[in-house]
Amino acid sequence: MSDPCKKRYIVTGAAGHLGSTILRYLSKSGEEAHGLLLPGESASVSDPRFRFFSGDVCDIDSLRCLFENSNSTIIAHKRTDYKKHLCP
């Protein structure tokens, strides 16, 4: 990830169906991305242009680490189970 002007993507839920679909598309398109995985999860997409972080969108420290290390310009986030896992 060398070009500071190149668009970079953040994908939360990177191990989920939608997140991994987005990452596969970005991989085929030659894009760079950072993915957020819940602790214990692993990414189903492997690409040297991708970097993964462990954390939760409900945890401010996880997000801080993700954003401070990403220099990203585009964010993809979709969560479908908020009723089961509400942020405090």
Stockholm file with secondary structure:
# STOCKHOLM 1.0

chainA/1-88         MSDPCKKRYIVTGAAGHLGSTILRYLSKSGEEAHGLLLPGESASVSDPRFRFFSGDVCDIDSLRCLFENSNSTIIAHKRTDYKKHLCP
#=GR chainA/1-88 SS CCCTTSCEEEEESTTSHHHHHHHHHHHHTTCEEEEEECTTCCCSCCCTTEEEEECCTTCHHHHHHHHHTTCCSEEECCCSCTTTSCCC
#=GC SS_cons        CCCTTSCEEEEESTTSHHHHHHHHHHHHTTCEEEEEECTTCCCSCCCTTEEEEECCTTCHHHHHHHHHTTCCSEEECCCSCTTTSCCC
//
